[in-house]
């Protein structure tokens, strides 16, 4: 645990459960929420001047009344806003005024991390991480079980640094960056907020039937793998098709020379297995792995969700990596997570069956839209190349037309 940290070091007043009526609805308000690891409310911090920081440890009638009237700024504000809606605060997309994580991304899209702690550290603000606050193992104590003063101080630092970042970025952003933020990133964030609240509807009956079908295939594939591996030591120990160690042992006994990982383990990843896909055991194993992933990620994973018949994925402008870093998406494309609806296979029969699970509500339709040859169209627009322009006007195959040049 870091020592010597706290909002008082920056000349700020921390007001715990104070009078929120002093907040001015016409002024932008920095907000940051705290929840436990089950998504339940723990606290919320707010400031309008970076000096007086209010911390509320309960969702009060006053808080519910005043929050929808405020212009909110946050670091990854969409998440905080969604949580507040879940806790009974009637926020709309119009409440989402500014986001420092998007500002950081617009100013430097290739930056390694846009996380609040990293940005604060670069500016000399150091305070404990969440993991340092709650601890680990048997000593772990989530925020809902912590002393209110400690949680308020931790939250106040998040609020304070977010306020400082907002003021700094607002001054440093050039005209082009400001336009990108205000005309693209923030409007997109507001749309995504509304999309995430609506969720995606699933045909639950069809989902259960497909899950049962996939699991029958898994049982059949596992049995075939057992038969093919019956002569190996792994079989005598009880064959597990999900055990990389056993799979490596079987493949070596079948005469395959497997590469090693940096830790010295034998590789049995998809790329390695593809090199031996003519082997009967490997062929069945690849099929088993494909179906197992579809079950764990989609059919089985979706059935475990308590929100069915809807799921509520997150659409990311900034992606969080496995090590907790908020990294900008250099391609400019959105990503999707929890669940990832962008990675459903498109060219396999199983993938098509999974896609059929997602349905519109009654009276509506789902539309799949994508740009048609967008790069060529941009090229035609900017170069005024007559062959390209004519090809698009006459709806001809652009690739065939350009081959004639």
N, C-alpha and C positions, 0 to 999 in steps of 0.2 A: 504494500500500500504506500502510495506517495504521501509525503508529509509536507506541511507548510503551504498547502494549496487552499484556495478558498476565494470566494467572490469579494470578501472584505479587503483582500490585497489590492483590489482595483478601485477602491473608493465607492463601492456600490452598497446600497441598502437592500437586504433580503427581507421581504415582507411575507411572512408565512400566514396564510389564511386571512389576509387583510381585506380591506374594502375595495372591490373591483370597480365600484362606481366612479372612482377617480380616473379611470381610463377614458381617453377621448376617442370616440368612434371614428373621428375624421382623420386620425393619425394611424399610419401603418404600425402593426403590432407584431413583434417577434414572439413566436410560440414554440414550445417544445414539450412533448408529453413523455411520461414515463409509464411503462406497464410492466407487469410481471411476465414470466415466460409462458403464460397461458393466454396472453392478450387481454388481461384484466387491468382496469385503471389503477394506477398508483398515485400519479400526480401530474400537474401541469404548471409550467412556468411561462410568464409573459413579461414583456417590457416594451415601452415605447420610446425610452430615452437612453437605455443602456446604463442607467444609474439606479433607478428604482426597479427591482425585479420582484414580481409577485409570484408566490408559489401557493397553489391550492392542492390540498391533499384529498379532496373529495369533489365529486360532481354535484355542485349545489345548484339551486334554482337560479341564483344570481349568475353563476357561470354559464348555465344553459341559455339564459336570456341575453347576456352581453356578447358571447362569442360570435353568434351569427351577424352581429352589427359591426364587427371589426374587419379591417383589411389585414389578413394574416400573412406573415413572412416566416419561413422556416428553412431548415436544412433537410432536404427530402420531405418537403411539406405535405406532399400527397399522402404519405404514410400516416403522418400525424392526423391529417384531416379525416382520413378513412376511419381511424380509430375513434376519433371524437364522434363521428356519425354513429358508429356502432354503440357508443356509450350514451346516445340519446341527444346529441347536440345537432340541431338542424342546420348544418352547413351546406352551402351550395358552391358550385365551382366559382361563382363570383367572389366568394370570400378568399380565394387563393390568389393573393396579390403578388408575392415574390418568393423566390427560392434561391438560396445561396449556393446550393449544390449545382443548379443549372447555370448560375452565373459563372461559377468556377469552370464548368465544362465549356461554356461558350468562349471564355477567355483563353482556354488552353485545352483543347479536346484530346490531346495526346498525353496529358499529365498522368503520372502513374496512379495517383489517388486523389479523389475529391472528398475524402472522408473528413468530417468535422475535426476529429482529433489531429489528423495530419496537417490540415490547413491551419489549425490553431497553433500547433507545435512550431510550424514554420515562422509564426509571428511572435513566438516567445510565450504563448499561453500553454501551460502544462497542468493537467489535472488528471485524476485517475481514470482509467478505462472502466468500462462496465465490468469486465472480468476481475479487475483489481478491487472493485467495490464489493461484488457479491462473493468473491472467493471461489474455491473449487473443492471437489470431493465432498467429504463428510462435513467440512467447515463451510460449504457454500450456503449463503443466505440471500435469497432473492430480494429485490427492492421492497416488495410488500411487507417483508419481515424486518426491514432495517429501520433504524431510528429516523424519524421524520426530518430532523435537522440535517443529518448526513445526506439523505436523498435530496432534500431541498437545495443544499449546497452544490451537490453534483449536478442537478438539473440547472441551477442558476448559472453555472459555468457554461453549459451548453447554450443557454439563452444569450448570455453575455457575448460569447465568441461569435455566435451567429449574427448578433447585432453589429459587432465590429466588422465582420466580413461583409455584411450588406452595405455598410457605409463606405468601406474601402472599395469594394467592387463597383459600386454606383459611381464613384469618382473616377475610377481607372478605365472603365469600359469606353471604348471609342464608339463612334456613330454606327459603324457597321455591326459591332458586337451587340450594341443596344437594340438595333433593329432585329437581329437574329433572335435575341432573347424575347423581345416584346411581341414580335410578329410570328414567331415560329414556336420556340421552346415553351414559353408560358401558356399560350393558347393550346398547344398539344397536351401539356400537363393537365390542364383543366378538363379537356375532353377525356383523357385517360382516367382521370378521377371519376368522372361520371360512368365511364365504361366499367370500371372496376366495381362500382357500387351496384350496377345492374347485373353483373355476372353473366354466365353462359349456361344455357339450359341444356340438359342431357336427357335422352330417352332412357330412363332408369331400367325399364323392363328389358330393353334391347341390350343394355350394358350388362345386366346379370347373365343373360343368355350367352353373350359373347365371352364373358369371363369363364363361364362353365366350359364352353367349347375350347378355349385356349388351355385351360387346366387339364382337360382330357388329352389334348395334344402333348402337353408336358409329360404326363404320366406315361403315354405311349413312347415318347422319345427317350425318357429316362430308362424305361425297361429295355429298349433296344440298345442303349449305351451300356447297360449292365451286361447284356448278353455279349456284346463285342469286347467288353473289358474283363470278361470272366476269368481269364488266365492270369490277371495281374495281381500284385500284392494289394493294390487299392481295393480290389473286389473283396478280398478276404477280410479287410477291415470294415467293410460296409461302404459300398460305393456312393459317393455324393457328387453329382454332376456339377455342383456349384463350388467345389473345392479345387482351386487352381493347383494346389500341390498334388492332388491325386491325378488331375488331368495331365499335368506335366509328366508325372511318373508313367502313366499309361502311354503317352505319346513317345516318350523315350524308349519304352519297351517295344513300341511299334517301329523303332528305328529312325525317329526324327531327331535332328540336331536342333535344339531350341536355343535361341539367343537368351542372354541374361539381363536382368534389370541391374541398375547401379548397386543394389543391395545383394546381388548374387543369386536371386531367385530366377527360376526359369520363366520366360515369357509365354503366356498362353492367351494373349489378347487377340482381338478379331483379326488384326493385320497379320499376325504370325500364323493363325489358324488358316487364313485364306491361302497361304502358300502350300497347304497340304489338303486342299478341299476335295481332291480326287479320292482321298482315303475315305472309306465307308464310315469309320468312327468319327472323323473330323466333320464329315458332311452332316451326320446326325447331330453332332454337338453344336455346329453352327446354327442349325434349325432350332435346337433346344434353347440356345442362348438368345436367339431372336424372339422366340415366343415368351421366354421368361422375362425378358426386358419389357415386352408389351404388357405383360400381366402386372409386374411390379410398378411400372411407371404409369400405366393407363388403366386397364380394367380393374385390377385389384386395388391400385392406388386410388382411383376415383371412388370405388365402393366404400372405402374407409372414411370418406369425407362426410361429416355430419350435416353439411349444407345441401345435400342432394334433395331435389333434382337439379340444383344449380351448383356450379363451382365458380369461384371468384379468383381468377388468375391476376397476377400483377404484371402490368406492362411497363417495362423499364426504359427510361431515357438514359439512366446511369445504371450500370450493372454492378452488383455486389459479387465479388469473387469469393472462392472458398475460404480464403484467409481473412475475409471481412473487409477487404478494400473496395471502396466505391470508385470503380473505374469507368471512365467515359467510353462510349461505344464509338470508335473512330470511324466506322462505316456510316454512321448517321442513322442506321436502321434501329428500330425498336427491338427489344428482346422481350420474351415472355417467360414467366416463372410461376411455379406453385399453383397449378401445373403448367408445364411448358407446352403450349398448344401449337408452337411453331415447328416442333421437331417430329410431328406425327408423320410416319412414312407415307409417301405419296405414290410410289411405284409398285408397292406390294399389295396383294389382295387383303392381307391383314390390316394394312394401313388404311385402305379404303373402308373397311368395316368399322374401324375406330372413328374415322371421320363422319360416318353416318350416325354416330351417337349424338353429335351436336346438332341440335334442332332449334328452329325459331319458335317463339310462342305463337299461339293460335292467331291467325289473321296477319302474320308477318312472314317475310322470306329472308333467308340468308343469301347474301350476295358475295361472291368471291371476285375481287377486282385486282388487277395488276396493270402496270404500265406495259404497253405494247411497243417493244423495240425502242425504249426510251433513249438509249444512247445514240442510235441512228437518227432519231427525230431531233435531238438536240444538235447533232452534227449538221443535219440539213438546215435547221433554223439559223445557226450561226455562220455556216459557210455559204449558204444560198446555192449549194450544189444542185444544178438543174436535174440531174439524173435521180438523185435521192428525192427531191421534191416531187418530181413527176411520178416516181414509184409509189409514194404515199398517196398522192392524189388519185391514182388509178388503182389503189389497193393491190399492188403487185408484190411479189416476194422480193424484198429489198436485197437479200443475199444473192439471188440470181441476177438481179439488175446490176449490182456492183461488180459481179464477176465479169461482166461484159466490158467494163471500163478498161 
